[in-house]
Amino acid sequence: MSQKIQIKRSVQQTGAPTNLAPGEMAYSAVSKKLFIGEDDGTPETIGGSGAFVTHQDLGNAIDEAIADLVIDGGTY
């Protein structure tokens, strides 16, 4: 028989949840991030806006790619 899995969720909390059991998941609709409880109970961001790549990181990668761009034999 199948079981329904429900993730803790919040529409009021802006930061990470404070009381997650190890392996327990939570979602914040305010920050639009998904969290999982670590072995010591601290939350770890595992998904959502800015969870892995920041705007600054992306900007640097784009700048580096443009610096290496060669069109018709010229470097731009």
Order of alpha helices (4+ residues) and beta strands (2+ residues): beta-beta-beta-beta-alpha-beta-beta
